[in-house]
């Protein structure tokens, strides 16, 4: 029976929209970035996240404690899926050299009020500095995939792009409405992030050539106004997820 682990975002987790539809052995690590995954842990942070769900608090704590890769290795997945949609957040560098993911959950949950985060430095996602950090981290992840229990897993890249078209509630298609945001109040460039995803995926396949690629048909890459998480360039219409589920099934997942 397949044991699936995901290092990625809701675009992969939403393949199983209901809890009872998800595989029994599913591990989901999200709201992180490759440089944060391989960084030294943050010591002395305070558990925050009042008003957030258990999942949201756990995602932040996993990113700060740097326990994501250890969890994945301990899970001994038969299939390990990467997607890079959560690689849209800026990074933060702490005075001690630790790298963390500047997710909405980290920001809105009050975690950054702790003294350990004083003196932090922002590393914009679309900067050359972030690109260098990401590629160095990719090299470390690629080595881990060869030299750990993960060498036995089928590595899968869920190739994705931000949608520039949307489907309305009546099924009509049109250009994506509104300006894309990382989160409310943080507008960004859809084109720049899609170019970044293309570069990340090309680098990943060069570093991890054994990975298999799954992808939805371009015409099914539509943002969905009726999506349960709301309209977003990466909250897709149902046909998108159907394509990906078929690809996964063909790989035994």
C-alpha positions in Angstrom: 0.0 0.0 0.0 1.3 3.5 -0.9 2.6 5.7 1.9 2.6 9.2 0.5 4.6 12.2 1.8 4.1 15.7 0.4 6.6 18.6 0.6 4.5 21.3 -1.0 1.3 23.1 -0.8 -2.5 22.8 -0.9 -2.4 22.1 -4.6 -1.3 18.6 -3.8 -3.1 18.2 -0.4 -6.4 19.3 -2.1 -6.2 16.2 -4.3 -8.0 14.6 -1.3 -10.5 17.4 -0.3 -12.1 15.4 2.5 -10.2 13.8 5.4 -11.7 10.4 4.8 -10.6 10.5 1.2 -7.0 11.0 2.0 -4.6 8.0 2.0 -4.3 6.5 5.5 -0.5 7.0 5.4 -0.3 10.7 4.2 2.3 13.1 5.6 2.0 16.7 4.6 4.8 19.3 5.1 3.9 22.8 3.9 4.5 26.5 4.4 8.2 25.9 4.0 11.0 26.4 1.5 14.0 24.3 0.6 16.4 26.8 2.3 14.3 26.7 5.4 14.0 22.9 5.4 17.8 22.4 5.5 18.6 25.3 7.9 19.6 25.0 11.5 16.6 25.1 13.9 15.5 28.2 15.6 16.2 28.0 19.4 14.0 29.9 21.9 10.9 30.6 19.8 7.6 30.9 21.6 4.6 28.8 20.4 2.0 31.3 19.2 -0.8 31.2 16.6 -3.8 32.1 18.7 -6.9 31.9 16.4 -5.1 29.6 14.0 -6.0 26.0 13.3 -3.9 23.1 14.7 -2.6 22.5 11.2 -1.5 26.2 10.8 0.3 26.2 14.1 2.0 22.8 13.4 3.1 24.1 9.9 4.9 27.1 11.5 6.4 25.1 14.3 7.7 22.4 11.8 9.3 25.2 9.8 11.0 26.8 12.9 12.1 23.5 14.5 13.3 22.2 11.1 11.7 18.9 11.7 10.1 18.5 8.3 12.8 16.4 6.6 13.2 14.2 9.7 9.4 13.6 9.7 9.5 12.7 6.0 12.4 10.2 6.4 10.7 8.6 9.5 7.5 8.2 7.4 9.5 6.0 4.9 7.2 7.0 2.0 6.8 4.9 -1.1 6.0 8.1 -2.9 7.4 11.6 -2.1 5.7 14.5 -3.9 7.2 17.9 -4.3 5.4 21.0 -5.5 6.8 24.5 -5.3 3.7 26.7 -5.0 4.5 27.5 -1.3 7.9 28.7 -2.6 6.2 32.1 -3.1 6.9 33.5 0.4 9.9 35.6 1.2 12.5 34.2 3.5 13.8 35.6 6.8 17.4 35.4 7.9 18.0 35.5 11.7 21.1 36.9 13.3 22.3 33.4 14.1 22.1 32.4 10.4 18.9 30.4 10.6 16.6 30.8 7.6 12.8 30.7 8.1 9.8 31.0 5.8 7.9 34.2 6.0 4.5 32.7 5.6 1.1 34.3 6.3 0.7 32.0 9.3 4.0 33.1 10.8 3.1 36.8 10.3 -0.5 36.7 11.4 0.0 34.3 14.3 2.2 36.7 16.2 5.3 34.4 16.2 7.6 37.2 15.1 7.0 39.1 18.3 9.4 36.8 20.2 12.8 38.2 21.0 14.6 35.5 19.0 13.3 37.1 15.8 14.7 40.6 16.6 17.2 41.7 14.0 15.8 39.5 11.3 16.6 40.3 7.7 14.1 40.0 4.8 15.2 38.0 1.7 12.7 38.8 -1.1 11.5 35.6 -2.9 12.3 37.1 -6.3 15.8 38.3 -5.4 19.1 36.8 -6.6 20.0 36.2 -2.9 17.0 34.0 -2.5 17.8 32.2 -5.7 21.3 31.4 -4.5 20.0 30.1 -1.2 17.4 27.9 -2.9 19.8 26.3 -5.3 22.3 25.5 -2.6 19.5 24.0 -0.5 18.4 21.9 -3.6 21.8 20.4 -3.7 21.5 19.3 -0.1 18.0 17.9 -0.6 19.2 16.0 -3.7 22.0 14.4 -1.7 19.5 13.4 1.0 17.2 11.8 -1.5 20.2 9.5 -2.5 21.7 8.9 0.9 18.8 8.2 3.2 15.7 5.9 3.4 14.2 8.3 0.8 16.4 6.6 -1.9 13.7 3.9 -1.9 10.9 6.3 -2.6 9.4 7.3 -6.0 10.2 11.0 -6.2 7.4 12.9 -8.0 7.4 16.6 -9.1 3.9 18.1 -9.3 4.6 20.7 -11.9 2.3 23.7 -11.5 1.8 27.3 -12.5 -0.3 30.2 -11.2 -3.5 30.3 -13.4 -4.1 33.4 -15.4 -7.7 32.5 -16.2 -10.6 31.6 -14.0 -13.8 29.7 -14.1 -16.9 31.4 -12.7 -19.7 29.7 -10.8 -21.7 29.2 -14.0 -18.7 27.6 -15.7 -17.8 30.5 -17.8 -14.1 31.2 -18.4 -12.4 34.6 -18.4 -9.1 36.3 -17.5 -8.2 36.1 -13.9 -9.9 38.9 -12.0 -7.9 41.1 -9.7 -4.2 41.5 -8.8 -2.5 38.4 -7.4 -1.3 38.7 -3.8 1.0 36.6 -1.7 -1.5 37.5 1.0 -3.8 40.5 1.5 -1.9 43.7 1.1 1.1 42.0 -0.6 0.6 42.2 -4.3 3.0 40.4 -6.6 3.6 39.5 -10.3 2.0 36.4 -11.6 4.3 36.3 -14.5 7.4 36.6 -12.4 6.3 33.8 -10.1 5.5 31.5 -13.0 8.9 32.2 -14.4 10.4 31.4 -11.0 8.5 28.1 -10.9 9.8 27.1 -14.3 13.4 27.8 -13.2 12.9 25.9 -9.9 11.4 22.9 -11.7 14.2 22.8 -14.3 16.8 22.9 -11.6 15.0 20.2 -9.6 14.9 17.8 -12.5 18.6 18.4 -13.2 19.4 17.7 -9.6 16.9 14.8 -9.1 16.7 13.2 -12.6 15.0 10.1 -11.2 11.9 12.2 -10.4 8.7 11.7 -12.4 6.7 14.7 -13.5 2.9 15.0 -13.1 1.0 17.9 -14.5 -2.5 19.0 -15.5 -3.5 19.8 -19.0 -2.9 23.5 -19.7 -6.6 24.1 -20.5 -7.5 22.7 -17.0 -5.2 25.1 -15.2 -8.1 27.4 -14.2 -8.6 29.3 -11.0 -12.0 28.4 -9.5 -14.3 31.1 -8.1 -16.2 28.3 -6.3 -13.0 26.7 -4.7 -13.5 26.0 -1.0 -10.5 28.2 -0.1 -11.7 31.1 -2.3 -10.4 32.5 -5.6 -6.6 32.3 -6.1 -4.3 31.7 -9.0 -3.5 28.3 -7.4 -7.0 27.2 -6.2 -7.9 25.3 -9.3 -11.1 24.1 -10.9 -12.0 20.4 -10.4 -10.6 19.2 -13.8 -7.1 20.2 -12.7 -7.2 17.8 -9.7 -8.7 15.0 -11.8 -5.7 15.2 -14.1 -3.3 15.0 -11.3 -5.1 12.1 -9.6 -4.9 10.2 -12.8 -1.2 10.8 -13.1 -0.6 9.7 -9.5 -2.6 6.6 -10.0 -0.5 5.6 -12.9 2.5 5.9 -10.6 0.9 3.7 -8.0 0.0 6.4 -5.6 
